[in-house]
């Protein structure tokens, strides 16, 4: 049975909006977010730390988890964050954005790294 809770409705609306964008990044993200929750990506901070530089804008098409440390000041965008991840990102001086906020700020998706 299909779940129709508020999160699902918000997700479906965002996916539809992403598909309307011209940039390939947003179309790819829409395809990733359409996947079932059980196979959606979950990324630990340790992996993000390994692959980014200070100042990067990083997009995770799923959930960011708190395992590991983050020492770099980055902008992190994801569908969901664990509470521990939010604490560690802010402690490192990082910034957290929603996917919708990133689309408004950067409609072409230039300079965004996808990790996951």
ZITA-V59401 format. One record per residue. N is the residue number from 1. RES is the residue in one small letter. SS is DSSP state (a for helix, b for strand, c for the rest). PHI is phi in degrees with one decimal (999 if undefined). NEAR is the number of other ideal C-beta (glycine too) atoms within 8 Angstrom. Layout:
n=N res=RES ss=SS phi=PHI near=NEAR
n=N res=RES ss=SS phi=PHI near=NEAR
//
This chain:
n=1 res=x ss=c phi=999 near=2
n=2 res=x ss=c phi=-78.7 near=3
n=3 res=x ss=c phi=-81.7 near=5
n=4 res=x ss=c phi=-126.1 near=5
n=5 res=x ss=c phi=-70.9 near=6
n=6 res=x ss=a phi=-59.8 near=5
n=7 res=x ss=a phi=-63.0 near=6
n=8 res=x ss=a phi=-63.6 near=9
n=9 res=x ss=a phi=-65.4 near=9
n=10 res=x ss=a phi=-64.2 near=8
n=11 res=x ss=a phi=-61.6 near=10
n=12 res=x ss=a phi=-62.5 near=8
n=13 res=x ss=a phi=-64.7 near=8
n=14 res=x ss=a phi=-65.2 near=11
n=15 res=x ss=a phi=-59.8 near=11
n=16 res=x ss=a phi=-60.9 near=8
n=17 res=x ss=a phi=-67.2 near=10
n=18 res=x ss=a phi=-63.5 near=14
n=19 res=x ss=a phi=-65.6 near=9
n=20 res=x ss=a phi=-79.5 near=5
n=21 res=x ss=c phi=-73.6 near=11
n=22 res=x ss=c phi=-80.6 near=3
n=23 res=x ss=c phi=-69.3 near=9
n=24 res=x ss=a phi=-61.7 near=6
n=25 res=x ss=a phi=-57.2 near=10
n=26 res=x ss=a phi=-71.0 near=12
n=27 res=x ss=a phi=-66.8 near=11
n=28 res=x ss=a phi=-64.0 near=9
n=29 res=x ss=a phi=-61.9 near=13
n=30 res=x ss=a phi=-60.3 near=11
n=31 res=x ss=a phi=-62.5 near=8
n=32 res=x ss=a phi=-65.4 near=12
n=33 res=x ss=a phi=-74.5 near=13
n=34 res=x ss=c phi=-74.3 near=6
n=35 res=x ss=c phi=-65.9 near=7
n=36 res=x ss=c phi=-59.7 near=5
n=37 res=x ss=a phi=-55.7 near=4
n=38 res=x ss=a phi=-66.6 near=4
n=39 res=x ss=a phi=-115.0 near=5
n=40 res=x ss=c phi=-69.5 near=13
n=41 res=x ss=b phi=-72.7 near=9
n=42 res=x ss=b phi=-127.8 near=8
n=43 res=x ss=b phi=-124.7 near=13
n=44 res=x ss=b phi=-83.0 near=11
n=45 res=x ss=a phi=-60.6 near=15
n=46 res=x ss=a phi=-60.8 near=9
n=47 res=x ss=a phi=-69.2 near=10
n=48 res=x ss=a phi=-61.7 near=17
n=49 res=x ss=a phi=-56.2 near=12
n=50 res=x ss=a phi=-66.1 near=6
n=51 res=x ss=a phi=-110.1 near=7
n=52 res=x ss=c phi=-119.8 near=12
n=53 res=x ss=c phi=-117.2 near=5
n=54 res=x ss=c phi=-57.0 near=7
n=55 res=x ss=c phi=94.0 near=5
n=56 res=x ss=c phi=-67.5 near=10
n=57 res=x ss=b phi=-107.0 near=11
n=58 res=x ss=b phi=-117.9 near=14
n=59 res=x ss=b phi=-115.8 near=14
n=60 res=x ss=b phi=-113.7 near=16
n=61 res=x ss=b phi=-80.7 near=12
n=62 res=x ss=b phi=169.8 near=13
n=63 res=x ss=b phi=-118.6 near=13
n=64 res=x ss=b phi=-98.9 near=17
n=65 res=x ss=b phi=-107.4 near=11
n=66 res=x ss=c phi=-87.1 near=12
n=67 res=x ss=c phi=-64.8 near=6
n=68 res=x ss=c phi=100.7 near=10
n=69 res=x ss=c phi=-118.9 near=7
n=70 res=x ss=c phi=-125.7 near=12
n=71 res=x ss=c phi=-114.6 near=5
n=72 res=x ss=c phi=-98.6 near=11
n=73 res=x ss=c phi=-84.9 near=7
n=74 res=x ss=c phi=-131.1 near=16
n=75 res=x ss=b phi=-102.8 near=10
n=76 res=x ss=b phi=-116.3 near=14
n=77 res=x ss=b phi=-126.1 near=14
n=78 res=x ss=b phi=-157.3 near=13
n=79 res=x ss=b phi=-70.4 near=10
n=80 res=x ss=b phi=-151.0 near=7
n=81 res=x ss=b phi=-131.9 near=11
n=82 res=x ss=c phi=-75.2 near=10
n=83 res=x ss=a phi=-61.2 near=7
n=84 res=x ss=a phi=-64.4 near=8
n=85 res=x ss=a phi=-64.8 near=12
n=86 res=x ss=a phi=-59.2 near=10
n=87 res=x ss=a phi=-60.2 near=9
n=88 res=x ss=a phi=-68.4 near=12
n=89 res=x ss=a phi=-64.5 near=16
n=90 res=x ss=a phi=-67.1 near=9
n=91 res=x ss=a phi=-64.9 near=6
n=92 res=x ss=c phi=-82.2 near=11
n=93 res=x ss=c phi=87.3 near=5
n=94 res=x ss=c phi=-80.3 near=12
n=95 res=x ss=b phi=-122.8 near=7
n=96 res=x ss=b phi=-114.2 near=10
n=97 res=x ss=b phi=-126.7 near=10
n=98 res=x ss=c phi=-84.1 near=6
n=99 res=x ss=a phi=-61.7 near=13
n=100 res=x ss=a phi=-61.0 near=8
n=101 res=x ss=a phi=-64.2 near=9
n=102 res=x ss=a phi=-65.0 near=13
n=103 res=x ss=a phi=-61.3 near=12
n=104 res=x ss=a phi=-68.2 near=6
n=105 res=x ss=a phi=-72.7 near=6
n=106 res=x ss=c phi=-132.3 near=10
n=107 res=x ss=c phi=-62.6 near=7
n=108 res=x ss=c phi=-88.2 near=6
n=109 res=x ss=c phi=72.4 near=10
n=110 res=x ss=c phi=-76.3 near=5
n=111 res=x ss=c phi=74.4 near=4
n=112 res=x ss=b phi=-100.0 near=12
n=113 res=x ss=b phi=-96.1 near=9
n=114 res=x ss=b phi=-100.5 near=11
n=115 res=x ss=c phi=-125.4 near=11
n=116 res=x ss=c phi=156.3 near=8
//
